[in-house]
């Protein structure tokens, strides 16, 4: 049976570079502070899920000073590298599968994606080829795979309301077994702050 690795895609929480759509409500420093809080929350929940050894796939490189004091000692890290989001996700999946691990790709923007949901998603991969948690904005907050196909990451209209729909359609076209879990909310725009009880 394959192990499952949680890979957290994350940007260093630097003002002006993260959560820019929240800046009108929180200011650049406030938006970065929230990004930092959500990053640390995600690391904690992934660590407590009891699913293999979680990994941060980071932008910029983890040795970069922007990451100073944020990553737990001994926490596995990798670099996102060049290309669009699809190319970066594809590399992470292929690497995990080469190392004989199913992979659960997540970001840091969904506070509801807790240790229990992560554990359940990993369990889904024992008898499904893929699992997805759609996001309320049409993307997804988690994608788990124990197989790889380039169609899942190429030609996707990233950062649009059709990402999850396109991904689900392509998984079904491959005739893979798929578990679709409940839709959760990313915190990306000021309206999300109120919905998640994070409004200032």
N, C-alpha and C positions, 0 to 999 in steps of 0.2 A: 504493500500500500504506500502511495506517495505521501510524504509529509506535505504540509501546506505552509507557505511563507507569506506573511503579511508584508507587503511593500507599500510604504507610505510615501506618496509623492508630495514633496514640500518645498516651498521657497523660504529662504531666510526672512524673518519678519522685520524687514527694514522699512522705515517710513518712506512713503512715496513709491515703493516698489511692490507692496502687497495690499490687497483689499482696497484698491483705489476707488472702487465704486461706493465704498462706505465712507470715504473721506468727507463728502458733504455733510454727513450726519455726525461723524466722530472726529473729523480732522485727521491729517496724515498720521500724527503720533498716536491718536486713539485707535485708528484702524490697525496700525502695526501692533499696538498693545493687544488688541483683540486677536489678531492673527497669532501672536505669540502664545496667548492663553489657549487658543484652540489647538495649536501645535503640541503644546505640552499635555493637553487633555488627550489628544489622539495617541501620543507616545505612551501615556499611562495606560489607556484602555487596551491598546495593542499588546502591551507588555503583560497585562493581567488576563488576557483572553486564553492563555494556555495553548497557543497555537505556534509551535515552532519558535524560531528566533526572528522577531520582527526586524525590518530593515527600513532605513530612511534612504530614499532615492532623492538626492538633494540638488537644489539649484541656489547658489553656485556650489562648487566643490566643497565637501564637508570640512577640509582644512581651512577654508576661507574664514577670516576673522568674524564675519557676520554670524557664524554659528557658535561663537565662543560662549561656553557655559550652557548651551541649549540641549546638547545631545548627551544622554547618559553614558557613563564610562562603559566601554565594551559593547556599545550598541552598534550593530552592523550598519555600515553606510555604503552607499554607492553614489555615482554621479549621473544625473539625467542625460548630459551630453547635448549634442546639437540636434536640430530638426524640430518639426512641429510636434504637438502633443502625441499624435499617433505614432510617430517614429520613436519617440522616447518610451512610450508605453510598450511598444512592440519589443524593443531591446530588453526591457526589464522582464517581460514574460519569457522570452526565448532563453535568457540567462537562467532564470529560475528552473525552467523545464530541463535545461541541460544538466542542472545540478540535482535532478530527480525530485523536484518539489513542485507541487501544484502552487498556484499563486493567487493571492487575493490582493488586488490593487485598490487602494483607497487614497483619498486626499486628507486634508486636515480641516475641512470646512463644515463638517456635519457633526454637531455635538451629540445627536441621537444615535450615531453609529458607535455604540458602546461595546464593552467586552462580551456581553451576552450575544449581541447580534453578530459580532465577528466570529465567536465560537460556533454559532449556528451556521454561518455561511461556510466556515471550514468543514463542518460536518456535512453540509450539502454536497461538497466536492468529493465525498467518498463514493457517492452513487449518481452524480451528475457531471457532465462535461463542463458545465458552466453555471454560474449563479450571478444574478444581477440585482442590485438594489437601485431602482430608478430614483432620480431626484425630482422634486416638485417642479423644477424649471425645465425639465425635459432631458437633462443629462443623466449621469448616474453617479452615485456616491460610493459604490463598490462594484467591482467586476472580478469574479473568481473564475479561473480557468485551469483545467488540467490537460488541455490540448491547445495547440496554436494554429491559427490560420491568419495570413496577412490581411484578409478581407475585413477583419474586425478593427483594423487600425488605419487602413488606407482609404482615402476618398470619403471619410466621415466629415460632416460639417461641424467641426468642433466649436464649442461655445455657442451652440444654437439649441433650440427646443426640440430638435429631432435626433439628438445623439443616442439616447436610450432606444428609441424606436428603430433607428437604423441598425444599431448593434443587435437588438433582439431579432430583427428580420434576417440579418446575416447569419446569426447562430442557427436559426431555424432552417435556413437554406442549406446549411452544412449538415443538417439532420443530426445535430448534437442534442443530447439531453440537457434541458435547461430548467433551473428553478428561478422563478421570478419572485423576489421578496417584496415587502411593502415599500411604498414610495416614502422617502424621507426628504428633509429640507436642508439644502446647503445655506450657509449664511454668506450671501454675496452682495446684496443690495439693502438699503435702509429698511424696506418693508420686511425683510427677513429678521431684522433685529427685534421688531415688535412681536413677530410670530413666535420667536424662540425665547421671548422674555429677556432679551439682551439690550433693549432700548435704553439709552441714557436718561 
